[in-house]
Amino acid sequence: MALMITEECINCDVCEPECPNQAISMGDTIYVIDPNKCTECVGHFDEPQCVQVCPVECIPVNPDRIESKDQLMSKYLNLQQLARQPT
């Protein structure tokens, strides 16, 4: 499951630096989460860090990106492998 940020986002800037996968960035009007990078912090933490710090609770599971814990771990491992490759 990838997470998503809803329109209730107040652009408080607390979620972006908490994301260990750098999946959160500023969109046109609110922050957005790249579903290809979001592992819900699987591989890093027990709970999604952005959800933990969000003061308005605007970060639910993206219903279009339902993934199992095993799929999220696989995505995490792939992201780690890509990060280690020389550029």
C-alpha atoms as one frame of an Amber mdcrd trajectory, in Angstrom:
protein
   0.000   0.000   0.000   1.339   3.372  -0.830   0.116   6.313   1.133  -1.357
   9.501  -0.291  -1.829  13.046   0.930  -5.337  14.447   0.728  -6.477  17.997
   0.088  -6.757  18.576   3.827  -2.947  19.070   3.775  -1.973  22.413   5.320
   1.580  22.424   3.873   3.109  22.400   7.343   6.328  20.864   5.952   6.734
  18.229   8.681   6.191  15.102   6.577   8.761  15.618   3.816  11.928  15.381
   5.944  10.551  12.354   7.818  10.288  10.156   4.713  13.261   7.760   4.570
  12.598   7.002   0.888  12.314  10.631  -0.218   8.865   9.820  -1.593   7.277
  13.092  -0.425   7.655  16.330  -2.341   5.797  19.569  -2.863   3.163  19.291
  -5.580   1.314  22.119  -7.318  -0.657  23.083  -4.201  -0.012  20.433  -1.534
   2.574  17.789  -0.753   2.375  14.567  -2.763   3.696  11.042  -2.272   5.364
   9.127  -5.098   3.699   5.691  -4.866   6.706   4.088  -6.549   8.916   5.163
  -3.636   6.475   4.828  -0.730   6.936   1.653   1.312   4.912   2.917   4.293
   8.321   2.925   6.005   8.557  -0.892   5.754  12.259  -1.657   6.035  12.888
   1.490   8.053  10.291   1.839  10.822   7.336  -0.017  12.321   4.930   2.804
  11.444   4.792   5.323   8.585   6.664   8.349   9.865   4.663  10.882   7.835
   1.438   9.631   9.402   2.994   9.905  12.854   3.909  13.592  12.444   0.944
  14.849  10.393  -1.050  17.298  12.543  -4.213  17.095  10.401  -4.288  13.345
   9.716  -4.437  13.748   5.941  -2.271  10.760   4.943  -4.395   7.645   4.346
  -3.641   4.519   2.342  -3.989   5.111  -1.391  -6.861   2.810  -2.454  -5.366
   2.597  -5.950  -2.055   1.213  -4.625  -2.892  -1.675  -2.291   0.260  -3.703
  -1.554   1.029  -6.425   0.989   3.830  -6.124   3.562   5.858  -8.551   1.407
   5.361  -6.349  -1.667   6.362  -3.266   0.338   9.503  -5.042   1.582  10.369
  -6.036  -1.981   9.923  -2.418  -3.088  12.137  -1.286  -0.177  14.878  -3.761
  -1.168  14.700  -2.617  -4.806  14.961   1.033  -3.763  17.979   0.226  -1.589
  19.658  -1.584  -4.469  19.040   1.367  -6.791  20.469   3.764  -4.212  23.700
   1.760  -4.082  24.259   1.736  -7.835  26.872   4.181  -9.113  25.528   7.020
 -11.203
